[in-house]
């Protein structure tokens, strides 16, 4: 499911593509209205089709409202979504209904040797080293190093520098491909539990 917006539709389409490439076909692929007060109709559809897992490409407000609706109708569906659900506002909307929600989000630099020193310095200055702020810090490190290596802020020279060099940041080593995407895999699984999203470790099934 997605709400038709560019971010949302892109997430849902990518999830569908990856599933299909692995021989898994979705039971439903639908659009919901953004900003609705409730999604009772959607919840009924999920219940009627005996859906076990819902990948929702969208934002925390709608995702939280959907989860609250499922809790109200007493159906058990695991929600999987993207990084917009990495906010306490999601739990404020869902309460216990949000328990078990899975999200993908970049790894936490604070827990790595690269980010620990910076995180400690931020704390001493009274700042919380949150995930988004640490990644912003890393982006500024990349930009500064690219500018130094290019010897210029001119766009073409900066672009060439970004694509050609290795950057050492709070995120670890960072390099880019010709499209401007990071080569490093920075996303991991988190699960909402008791009001917090925590790293999720999946146990592999034993071989039959």
Short mmCIF file of the C-alpha atoms (twelve columns), coordinates in Angstrom:
data_MODEL
# 
_entry.id   MODEL 
# 
loop_
_atom_site.group_PDB 
_atom_site.id 
_atom_site.type_symbol 
_atom_site.label_atom_id 
_atom_site.label_alt_id 
_atom_site.label_comp_id 
_atom_site.label_asym_id 
_atom_site.label_seq_id 
_atom_site.Cartn_x 
_atom_site.Cartn_y 
_atom_site.Cartn_z 
_atom_site.pdbx_PDB_model_num 
ATOM 1   C CA . UNK A 1   0.000   0.000   0.000   1 
ATOM 2   C CA . UNK A 2   1.017   3.614   -0.516  1 
ATOM 3   C CA . UNK A 3   -0.599  7.041   -0.388  1 
ATOM 4   C CA . UNK A 4   0.218   8.105   -3.943  1 
ATOM 5   C CA . UNK A 5   2.932   10.616  -3.044  1 
ATOM 6   C CA . UNK A 6   6.344   10.366  -4.701  1 
ATOM 7   C CA . UNK A 7   8.231   9.126   -1.612  1 
ATOM 8   C CA . UNK A 8   5.484   6.681   -0.706  1 
ATOM 9   C CA . UNK A 9   4.923   5.290   -4.192  1 
ATOM 10  C CA . UNK A 10  8.661   4.837   -4.709  1 
ATOM 11  C CA . UNK A 11  9.006   2.773   -1.530  1 
ATOM 12  C CA . UNK A 12  6.038   0.544   -2.311  1 
ATOM 13  C CA . UNK A 13  7.116   0.019   -5.912  1 
ATOM 14  C CA . UNK A 14  10.658  -0.895  -4.858  1 
ATOM 15  C CA . UNK A 15  9.368   -3.385  -2.274  1 
ATOM 16  C CA . UNK A 16  7.058   -4.946  -4.865  1 
ATOM 17  C CA . UNK A 17  9.887   -5.185  -7.400  1 
ATOM 18  C CA . UNK A 18  12.220  -6.897  -4.951  1 
ATOM 19  C CA . UNK A 19  9.552   -9.384  -3.867  1 
ATOM 20  C CA . UNK A 20  8.576   -10.171 -7.454  1 
ATOM 21  C CA . UNK A 21  12.234  -10.716 -8.426  1 
ATOM 22  C CA . UNK A 22  12.352  -13.396 -5.711  1 
ATOM 23  C CA . UNK A 23  9.270   -15.171 -7.001  1 
ATOM 24  C CA . UNK A 24  6.900   -13.703 -4.409  1 
ATOM 25  C CA . UNK A 25  3.701   -12.120 -5.710  1 
ATOM 26  C CA . UNK A 26  1.792   -9.639  -3.583  1 
ATOM 27  C CA . UNK A 27  -1.844  -10.363 -2.703  1 
ATOM 28  C CA . UNK A 28  -2.794  -6.684  -3.056  1 
ATOM 29  C CA . UNK A 29  -1.243  -3.473  -4.376  1 
ATOM 30  C CA . UNK A 30  -3.394  -0.463  -3.628  1 
ATOM 31  C CA . UNK A 31  -3.356  3.266   -2.983  1 
ATOM 32  C CA . UNK A 32  -4.891  4.873   0.114   1 
ATOM 33  C CA . UNK A 33  -5.832  8.508   0.682   1 
ATOM 34  C CA . UNK A 34  -3.281  10.561  2.594   1 
ATOM 35  C CA . UNK A 35  -4.546  12.355  5.699   1 
ATOM 36  C CA . UNK A 36  -7.685  10.279  6.271   1 
ATOM 37  C CA . UNK A 37  -9.092  10.191  9.813   1 
ATOM 38  C CA . UNK A 38  -9.438  6.417   9.693   1 
ATOM 39  C CA . UNK A 39  -8.791  3.533   7.329   1 
ATOM 40  C CA . UNK A 40  -11.587 1.186   8.328   1 
ATOM 41  C CA . UNK A 41  -12.210 0.207   4.705   1 
ATOM 42  C CA . UNK A 42  -8.566  -0.739  4.204   1 
ATOM 43  C CA . UNK A 43  -8.515  -2.713  7.438   1 
ATOM 44  C CA . UNK A 44  -11.625 -4.611  6.326   1 
ATOM 45  C CA . UNK A 45  -9.935  -5.406  2.998   1 
ATOM 46  C CA . UNK A 46  -6.849  -6.721  4.800   1 
ATOM 47  C CA . UNK A 47  -9.029  -8.869  7.035   1 
ATOM 48  C CA . UNK A 48  -11.124 -10.221 4.155   1 
ATOM 49  C CA . UNK A 49  -8.005  -11.182 2.185   1 
ATOM 50  C CA . UNK A 50  -6.309  -12.739 5.249   1 
ATOM 51  C CA . UNK A 51  -3.235  -10.540 4.888   1 
ATOM 52  C CA . UNK A 52  -0.344  -11.393 7.224   1 
ATOM 53  C CA . UNK A 53  2.140   -8.662  6.300   1 
ATOM 54  C CA . UNK A 54  1.479   -5.134  5.042   1 
ATOM 55  C CA . UNK A 55  4.271   -3.173  3.426   1 
ATOM 56  C CA . UNK A 56  3.238   0.447   3.707   1 
ATOM 57  C CA . UNK A 57  5.092   2.994   1.608   1 
ATOM 58  C CA . UNK A 58  4.222   6.245   3.305   1 
ATOM 59  C CA . UNK A 59  4.396   8.460   6.347   1 
ATOM 60  C CA . UNK A 60  4.039   7.815   10.077  1 
ATOM 61  C CA . UNK A 61  0.679   9.579   10.459  1 
ATOM 62  C CA . UNK A 62  -1.181  7.322   8.040   1 
ATOM 63  C CA . UNK A 63  0.785   4.228   9.086   1 
ATOM 64  C CA . UNK A 64  -0.063  4.862   12.730  1 
ATOM 65  C CA . UNK A 65  -3.738  5.380   11.958  1 
ATOM 66  C CA . UNK A 66  -3.838  2.130   9.969   1 
ATOM 67  C CA . UNK A 67  -2.214  0.223   12.827  1 
ATOM 68  C CA . UNK A 68  -4.650  1.701   15.327  1 
ATOM 69  C CA . UNK A 69  -7.519  0.623   13.087  1 
ATOM 70  C CA . UNK A 70  -6.211  -2.933  12.857  1 
ATOM 71  C CA . UNK A 71  -5.859  -3.064  16.621  1 
ATOM 72  C CA . UNK A 72  -9.450  -1.886  16.975  1 
ATOM 73  C CA . UNK A 73  -10.731 -4.633  14.675  1 
ATOM 74  C CA . UNK A 74  -8.503  -7.175  16.449  1 
ATOM 75  C CA . UNK A 75  -6.568  -8.392  13.422  1 
ATOM 76  C CA . UNK A 76  -2.909  -9.320  13.547  1 
ATOM 77  C CA . UNK A 77  -0.943  -7.907  10.620  1 
ATOM 78  C CA . UNK A 78  2.772   -7.102  10.718  1 
ATOM 79  C CA . UNK A 79  3.457   -3.670  9.251   1 
ATOM 80  C CA . UNK A 80  6.732   -3.068  7.418   1 
ATOM 81  C CA . UNK A 81  7.701   0.425   6.322   1 
ATOM 82  C CA . UNK A 82  10.501  2.909   5.714   1 
ATOM 83  C CA . UNK A 83  12.459  5.528   7.595   1 
ATOM 84  C CA . UNK A 84  9.632   8.025   8.168   1 
ATOM 85  C CA . UNK A 85  8.370   5.723   10.934  1 
ATOM 86  C CA . UNK A 86  11.605  6.295   12.882  1 
ATOM 87  C CA . UNK A 87  9.938   8.945   15.018  1 
ATOM 88  C CA . UNK A 88  8.314   8.943   18.429  1 
ATOM 89  C CA . UNK A 89  5.258   10.526  16.827  1 
ATOM 90  C CA . UNK A 90  4.444   7.114   15.350  1 
ATOM 91  C CA . UNK A 91  4.143   5.559   18.808  1 
ATOM 92  C CA . UNK A 92  2.114   8.504   20.088  1 
ATOM 93  C CA . UNK A 93  -0.458  7.693   17.400  1 
ATOM 94  C CA . UNK A 94  -0.431  3.911   17.791  1 
ATOM 95  C CA . UNK A 95  0.303   3.217   21.433  1 
ATOM 96  C CA . UNK A 96  0.556   -0.541  21.949  1 
ATOM 97  C CA . UNK A 97  -0.963  -1.085  18.502  1 
ATOM 98  C CA . UNK A 98  2.463   -0.176  17.055  1 
ATOM 99  C CA . UNK A 99  4.221   -3.036  18.837  1 
ATOM 100 C CA . UNK A 100 6.214   -5.193  16.422  1 
ATOM 101 C CA . UNK A 101 6.202   -2.759  13.493  1 
ATOM 102 C CA . UNK A 102 9.295   -3.282  11.342  1 
ATOM 103 C CA . UNK A 103 11.136  -0.445  9.625   1 
ATOM 104 C CA . UNK A 104 14.287  -0.038  7.587   1 
ATOM 105 C CA . UNK A 105 16.580  2.777   8.611   1 
ATOM 106 C CA . UNK A 106 20.305  3.601   8.336   1 
ATOM 107 C CA . UNK A 107 22.575  2.019   10.929  1 
ATOM 108 C CA . UNK A 108 23.278  4.081   14.047  1 
ATOM 109 C CA . UNK A 109 26.718  5.764   13.753  1 
ATOM 110 C CA . UNK A 110 26.766  6.330   17.533  1 
ATOM 111 C CA . UNK A 111 27.329  2.607   18.030  1 
ATOM 112 C CA . UNK A 112 30.371  2.492   15.728  1 
ATOM 113 C CA . UNK A 113 33.965  3.513   16.444  1 
ATOM 114 C CA . UNK A 114 33.683  6.150   13.731  1 
ATOM 115 C CA . UNK A 115 30.844  8.022   15.383  1 
ATOM 116 C CA . UNK A 116 31.458  7.477   19.090  1 
ATOM 117 C CA . UNK A 117 33.945  10.346  19.519  1 
ATOM 118 C CA . UNK A 118 31.691  12.842  17.748  1 
ATOM 119 C CA . UNK A 119 28.648  11.625  19.687  1 
ATOM 120 C CA . UNK A 120 30.468  12.134  23.006  1 
ATOM 121 C CA . UNK A 121 31.494  15.655  21.957  1 
ATOM 122 C CA . UNK A 122 27.899  16.501  21.042  1 
ATOM 123 C CA . UNK A 123 26.638  15.244  24.409  1 
ATOM 124 C CA . UNK A 124 29.171  17.419  26.248  1 
ATOM 125 C CA . UNK A 125 27.719  20.425  24.415  1 
ATOM 126 C CA . UNK A 126 24.199  19.472  25.439  1 
ATOM 127 C CA . UNK A 127 23.119  17.982  22.094  1 
ATOM 128 C CA . UNK A 128 21.553  14.578  21.563  1 
ATOM 129 C CA . UNK A 129 23.403  12.592  18.848  1 
ATOM 130 C CA . UNK A 130 20.239  11.430  17.074  1 
ATOM 131 C CA . UNK A 131 20.359  9.324   13.911  1 
ATOM 132 C CA . UNK A 132 19.411  12.142  11.554  1 
ATOM 133 C CA . UNK A 133 21.811  14.644  13.144  1 
ATOM 134 C CA . UNK A 134 24.715  12.186  12.947  1 
ATOM 135 C CA . UNK A 135 24.026  11.483  9.291   1 
ATOM 136 C CA . UNK A 136 23.861  15.214  8.619   1 
ATOM 137 C CA . UNK A 137 27.230  15.568  10.347  1 
ATOM 138 C CA . UNK A 138 28.578  12.840  8.065   1 
ATOM 139 C CA . UNK A 139 27.209  14.595  4.976   1 
ATOM 140 C CA . UNK A 140 28.973  17.827  5.969   1 
ATOM 141 C CA . UNK A 141 32.208  15.872  6.490   1 
ATOM 142 C CA . UNK A 142 31.901  14.447  2.974   1 
ATOM 143 C CA . UNK A 143 31.220  17.881  1.496   1 
ATOM 144 C CA . UNK A 144 34.169  19.485  3.297   1 
ATOM 145 C CA . UNK A 145 36.588  16.737  2.270   1 
ATOM 146 C CA . UNK A 146 35.357  16.793  -1.336  1 
ATOM 147 C CA . UNK A 147 35.842  20.566  -1.501  1 
ATOM 148 C CA . UNK A 148 39.348  20.284  -0.079  1 
ATOM 149 C CA . UNK A 149 40.295  17.595  -2.593  1 
ATOM 150 C CA . UNK A 150 38.727  19.540  -5.481  1 
ATOM 151 C CA . UNK A 151 40.276  22.824  -4.417  1 
ATOM 152 C CA . UNK A 152 37.058  24.487  -5.516  1 
ATOM 153 C CA . UNK A 153 33.307  24.719  -4.889  1 
ATOM 154 C CA . UNK A 154 32.556  24.794  -8.619  1 
ATOM 155 C CA . UNK A 155 29.841  22.223  -9.388  1 
ATOM 156 C CA . UNK A 156 31.665  20.126  -11.996 1 
ATOM 157 C CA . UNK A 157 34.825  19.929  -9.918  1 
ATOM 158 C CA . UNK A 158 32.861  19.032  -6.777  1 
ATOM 159 C CA . UNK A 159 30.902  16.354  -8.639  1 
ATOM 160 C CA . UNK A 160 34.110  14.827  -9.972  1 
ATOM 161 C CA . UNK A 161 35.669  14.918  -6.509  1 
ATOM 162 C CA . UNK A 162 32.647  13.276  -4.869  1 
ATOM 163 C CA . UNK A 163 32.658  10.427  -7.379  1 
ATOM 164 C CA . UNK A 164 36.408  9.865   -7.397  1 
ATOM 165 C CA . UNK A 165 37.450  9.928   -3.735  1 
ATOM 166 C CA . UNK A 166 37.074  8.007   -0.483  1 
ATOM 167 C CA . UNK A 167 35.716  9.985   2.476   1 
ATOM 168 C CA . UNK A 168 36.238  9.141   6.150   1 
ATOM 169 C CA . UNK A 169 33.265  10.148  8.281   1 
ATOM 170 C CA . UNK A 170 31.208  9.325   11.367  1 
ATOM 171 C CA . UNK A 171 29.365  6.914   9.055   1 
ATOM 172 C CA . UNK A 172 32.594  5.106   8.236   1 
ATOM 173 C CA . UNK A 173 34.141  5.020   4.780   1 
ATOM 174 C CA . UNK A 174 31.919  6.676   2.174   1 
ATOM 175 C CA . UNK A 175 32.222  6.386   -1.614  1 
ATOM 176 C CA . UNK A 176 29.785  7.145   -4.422  1 
ATOM 177 C CA . UNK A 177 28.965  5.595   -7.783  1 
ATOM 178 C CA . UNK A 178 28.488  7.525   -11.022 1 
ATOM 179 C CA . UNK A 179 24.820  8.138   -10.211 1 
ATOM 180 C CA . UNK A 180 25.711  9.791   -6.930  1 
ATOM 181 C CA . UNK A 181 24.466  6.938   -4.714  1 
ATOM 182 C CA . UNK A 182 26.510  5.693   -1.765  1 
ATOM 183 C CA . UNK A 183 28.138  2.352   -2.451  1 
ATOM 184 C CA . UNK A 184 27.973  1.319   1.186   1 
ATOM 185 C CA . UNK A 185 24.876  -0.507  2.407   1 
ATOM 186 C CA . UNK A 186 23.661  1.766   5.179   1 
ATOM 187 C CA . UNK A 187 20.224  0.318   5.961   1 
ATOM 188 C CA . UNK A 188 19.350  -2.156  8.705   1 
ATOM 189 C CA . UNK A 189 16.169  -3.477  10.325  1 
ATOM 190 C CA . UNK A 190 14.551  -1.945  13.408  1 
ATOM 191 C CA . UNK A 191 11.457  -3.037  15.320  1 
ATOM 192 C CA . UNK A 192 9.128   -0.940  17.444  1 
ATOM 193 C CA . UNK A 193 8.953   -2.288  20.986  1 
ATOM 194 C CA . UNK A 194 7.577   -0.590  24.083  1 
ATOM 195 C CA . UNK A 195 7.756   2.898   22.607  1 
ATOM 196 C CA . UNK A 196 11.206  2.634   21.019  1 
ATOM 197 C CA . UNK A 197 12.544  1.326   17.740  1 
ATOM 198 C CA . UNK A 198 15.388  -1.090  18.386  1 
ATOM 199 C CA . UNK A 199 17.753  -3.003  16.086  1 
ATOM 200 C CA . UNK A 200 16.137  -6.228  14.917  1 
ATOM 201 C CA . UNK A 201 18.120  -9.427  14.422  1 
ATOM 202 C CA . UNK A 202 16.440  -12.107 12.326  1 
ATOM 203 C CA . UNK A 203 17.275  -15.707 13.103  1 
ATOM 204 C CA . UNK A 204 17.832  -17.907 10.092  1 
ATOM 205 C CA . UNK A 205 15.586  -20.927 9.781   1 
ATOM 206 C CA . UNK A 206 17.412  -24.235 10.188  1 
ATOM 207 C CA . UNK A 207 17.966  -26.170 6.985   1 
ATOM 208 C CA . UNK A 208 15.326  -28.840 6.391   1 
# 
